Amino acid sequence: MGYSIHMDFTVAPEDLEFGDRVRAWVEANVPRDWTIEYPYGSPEWVEFQKDWDRKLYQAGYAGMFWPREFGGTGASPERRFVFAQVMAETGAPEGLGHLGRRVVAPILMTHGTPEQQRRFLPPILEGREFWAQCFSEPGAGSDLASLSTRAELVGGRFLVNGQKVWTSNAEFCDWGFVLVRTDRQAPKHAGISCLAVPLRAAGVTIRPIRQINRQSDFAEVFFDDVEVPLENLIGPLNGGWRVAVTLLNYERGLESAMSRFADQRRAVESALLAIREKPERDRYLDAHALGRLQAEILAIPIVAMRLLSTQLEGGDPSELASVLKLQHSNAWQRDASRVLLATGQASMLKREPAESQFLFYLMSRAVSIGGGTSEIQRNVIAKRVLGLT
Ligand SMILES: Cc1cc2nc3c(=O)[nH]c(=O)nc-3n(C[C@H](O)[C@H](O)[C@H](O)COP(=O)(O)OP(=O)(O)OC[C@H]3O[C@@H](n4cnc5c(N)ncnc54)[C@H](O)[C@@H]3O)c2cc1C
């Protein structure tokens, strides 16, 4: 395999103490019933998430994964891992700023100019500006390089026209990290660039998409002659493909996997509770199935840690990112129906999303699509890990 692993899974006592401090802080700062109190997508939810981003910053946790030179903690891989684990286990909110912090910021640190870093990084860290990822289009999902939203250089600025779709949280965000075609003659991967587009600019229309679970996690985003200054080009002109690939690795990385890990653990715990209440339900989740499910879930943080250490050593984590994404989507999808059956009809009536196994089941259909489908992850693994052509 193309990556090296230097890891020691023993967590030092000071990192464990750090974990205890974070846990106590979350418990003191997150209302127990926040998912009921602030229904997803409501104005109260948006404010609550933004407030959480600011709290993370004030407590010094927003930059847990950032190097010191950009205002982060420069924490060791072990400490980052402990942090991600505690956040996942305690069911802490992710904050509206999670995409900015986890995905956009590392890209700006690597590919942004010093001016862009000064302009964009502090508001992300402090929870003042929020980012959405505008990649997918009606005609470009898995084959992202076929995208047709275009940006033309006219009079020293870009004019952007086209449509994006499935943009998570677009209606609540300030900035779009937008992939655009800047050279229509070049081969498709070579004519793409990345732009920071203000989502409240004239010419941007955001239309939320209503889902089967009654929520609107994502939206369609339309660009009609949207003016974007030249200095908002991130990375080289027509060199956006490499930037986009780096971004996807962060999207499929440690923190996303850890929050999936927490969701799955919680689902299994409520299935166990249901079986304890009605032992006959164990026909849906017998000891063998349960053992396999637990093992699959426990493997997620281990692979996540390997991914993190590869990333920190400057290695290419693409294969591991695909393994991790495939692993947690598979585990979730394969067992969600089993967990749903074990918890029974009552699960459909629960209001609280974290507890509702029905919503957990519905969401399991989406996890093998968002962030790149399972087939695409398998293609990456086949080519890059197994060397198949
Ligand atoms: C919950 C969720 C959140 C999302 N958030 C965002 C977001 O914030 N920003 C954003 O830009 N996008 C987002 N997306 C969109 C997501 O990235 C795309 O849906 C995904 O990349 C698949 O693209 P598609 O829907 O066009 O399907 P298609 O690419 O049309 O795929 C259709 C089917 O064909 C299969 N297929 C396609 N190509 C191949 C191939 N080469 N080999 C084998 N099988 C193949 C796919 O696996 C799939 O089963 C989100 C999606 C979901 C579900």
Ligand as a Chemical Component Dictionary entry (heavy atoms), coordinates in Angstrom:
data_LIG
# 
_chem_comp.id                   LIG 
_chem_comp.type                 NON-POLYMER 
_chem_comp.pdbx_formal_charge   0 
_chem_comp.three_letter_code    LIG 
# 
loop_
_chem_comp_atom.comp_id 
_chem_comp_atom.atom_id 
_chem_comp_atom.alt_atom_id 
_chem_comp_atom.type_symbol 
_chem_comp_atom.charge 
_chem_comp_atom.model_Cartn_x 
_chem_comp_atom.model_Cartn_y 
_chem_comp_atom.model_Cartn_z 
_chem_comp_atom.pdbx_ordinal 
LIG C1  C1  C 0 -26.378 14.237 2.274   1  
LIG C2  C2  C 0 -25.686 14.801 1.062   2  
LIG C3  C3  C 0 -24.995 15.992 1.170   3  
LIG C4  C4  C 0 -24.348 16.529 0.036   4  
LIG N1  N1  N 0 -23.699 17.730 0.181   5  
LIG C5  C5  C 0 -23.087 18.269 -0.892  6  
LIG C6  C6  C 0 -22.442 19.550 -0.789  7  
LIG O1  O1  O 0 -22.434 20.192 0.277   8  
LIG N2  N2  N 0 -21.847 20.057 -1.877  9  
LIG C7  C7  C 0 -21.821 19.391 -3.075  10 
LIG O2  O2  O 0 -21.227 19.896 -4.024  11 
LIG N3  N3  N 0 -22.448 18.190 -3.222  12 
LIG C8  C8  C 0 -23.075 17.617 -2.160  13 
LIG N4  N4  N 0 -23.719 16.399 -2.297  14 
LIG C9  C9  C 0 -23.787 15.781 -3.612  15 
LIG C10 C10 C 0 -22.901 14.543 -3.777  16 
LIG O3  O3  O 0 -21.540 14.896 -3.776  17 
LIG C11 C11 C 0 -23.321 13.831 -5.094  18 
LIG O4  O4  O 0 -24.666 13.437 -4.940  19 
LIG C12 C12 C 0 -22.454 12.631 -5.369  20 
LIG O5  O5  O 0 -21.145 13.011 -5.706  21 
LIG C13 C13 C 0 -23.031 11.753 -6.505  22 
LIG O6  O6  O 0 -23.341 12.499 -7.635  23 
LIG P1  P1  P 0 -24.777 12.385 -8.348  24 
LIG O7  O7  O 0 -25.827 12.577 -7.310  25 
LIG O8  O8  O 0 -24.765 13.312 -9.515  26 
LIG O9  O9  O 0 -24.875 10.879 -8.861  27 
LIG P2  P2  P 0 -24.206 10.269 -10.163 28 
LIG O10 O10 O 0 -22.795 10.695 -10.252 29 
LIG O11 O11 O 0 -25.089 10.566 -11.331 30 
LIG O12 O12 O 0 -24.243 8.724  -9.840  31 
LIG C14 C14 C 0 -25.409 7.899  -10.056 32 
LIG C15 C15 C 0 -25.015 6.454  -9.768  33 
LIG O13 O13 O 0 -24.025 6.015  -10.729 34 
LIG C16 C16 C 0 -22.887 5.518  -10.061 35 
LIG N5  N5  N 0 -21.650 5.866  -10.794 36 
LIG C17 C17 C 0 -21.349 7.077  -11.329 37 
LIG N6  N6  N 0 -20.128 7.036  -11.899 38 
LIG C18 C18 C 0 -19.629 5.789  -11.701 39 
LIG C19 C19 C 0 -18.408 5.134  -12.050 40 
LIG N7  N7  N 0 -17.434 5.768  -12.699 41 
LIG N8  N8  N 0 -18.246 3.840  -11.675 42 
LIG C20 C20 C 0 -19.233 3.176  -11.001 43 
LIG N9  N9  N 0 -20.415 3.740  -10.660 44 
LIG C21 C21 C 0 -20.620 5.032  -11.002 45 
LIG C22 C22 C 0 -22.885 6.223  -8.710  46 
LIG O14 O14 O 0 -22.138 5.505  -7.737  47 
LIG C23 C23 C 0 -24.367 6.287  -8.385  48 
LIG O15 O15 O 0 -24.813 5.058  -7.844  49 
LIG C24 C24 C 0 -24.382 15.857 -1.203  50 
LIG C25 C25 C 0 -25.087 14.644 -1.308  51 
LIG C26 C26 C 0 -25.728 14.116 -0.200  52 
LIG C27 C27 C 0 -26.478 12.832 -0.344  53 
# 
loop_
_chem_comp_bond.comp_id 
_chem_comp_bond.atom_id_1 
_chem_comp_bond.atom_id_2 
_chem_comp_bond.value_order 
_chem_comp_bond.pdbx_ordinal 
LIG C1  C2  SING 1  
LIG C2  C3  SING 2  
LIG C2  C26 DOUB 3  
LIG C3  C4  DOUB 4  
LIG C4  N1  SING 5  
LIG C4  C24 SING 6  
LIG N1  C5  DOUB 7  
LIG C5  C6  SING 8  
LIG C5  C8  SING 9  
LIG C6  O1  DOUB 10 
LIG C6  N2  SING 11 
LIG N2  C7  SING 12 
LIG C7  O2  DOUB 13 
LIG C7  N3  SING 14 
LIG N3  C8  DOUB 15 
LIG C8  N4  SING 16 
LIG N4  C9  SING 17 
LIG N4  C24 SING 18 
LIG C9  C10 SING 19 
LIG C10 O3  SING 20 
LIG C10 C11 SING 21 
LIG C11 O4  SING 22 
LIG C11 C12 SING 23 
LIG C12 O5  SING 24 
LIG C12 C13 SING 25 
LIG C13 O6  SING 26 
LIG O6  P1  SING 27 
LIG P1  O7  DOUB 28 
LIG P1  O8  SING 29 
LIG P1  O9  SING 30 
LIG O9  P2  SING 31 
LIG P2  O10 DOUB 32 
LIG P2  O11 SING 33 
LIG P2  O12 SING 34 
LIG O12 C14 SING 35 
LIG C14 C15 SING 36 
LIG C15 O13 SING 37 
LIG C15 C23 SING 38 
LIG O13 C16 SING 39 
LIG C16 N5  SING 40 
LIG C16 C22 SING 41 
LIG N5  C17 SING 42 
LIG N5  C21 SING 43 
LIG C17 N6  DOUB 44 
LIG N6  C18 SING 45 
LIG C18 C19 SING 46 
LIG C18 C21 DOUB 47 
LIG C19 N7  SING 48 
LIG C19 N8  DOUB 49 
LIG N8  C20 SING 50 
LIG C20 N9  DOUB 51 
LIG N9  C21 SING 52 
LIG C22 O14 SING 53 
LIG C22 C23 SING 54 
LIG C23 O15 SING 55 
LIG C24 C25 DOUB 56 
LIG C25 C26 SING 57 
LIG C26 C27 SING 58 
# 
